[in-house]
Amino acid sequence: MFLPYPIRKNEKEVFLPMKNKESETMHGGYFLDDGEEIDPASVPLPPLCSSCLKYTDAKEKTPCLLNRMDQMEEMEKGEMFCCFAYEPADSSVDKQQIFNEMEKYLAEKNSKH
């Protein structure tokens, strides 16, 4: 079963309020497990995202960003970006073919581990 956004036991990225050690105040943001804050503008935008209906939907901004953050290391290595929540903005795009390619890629990748 494929979920629209990756869920893993050992998440690399989370969106949580963090305490500022100096002032003990809370602030929100995007953080890696090691506490490093990530600027959302620094997260790569794969071509798949810019061709998605959800790209301009404000309600989808956070889930889409978290999915991209989760795959940052893989994208930096040149691996395929996968998103099963993808909705093509262009009706001529064959969404099922794209999903089939993602499933095939992930099956091959996971069989190596």
PyMOL commands that set and color helices and strands:
alter all, ss='L'
color gray80, all
select helices_A, chain A and resi 40-42+47-50+53-56+58-70+72-76+95-111
alter helices_A, ss='H'
color red, helices_A
select strands_A, chain A and resi 13-15+18-19+26-27+30-32+37-38
alter strands_A, ss='S'
color yellow, strands_A
deselect
rebuild
show_as cartoon
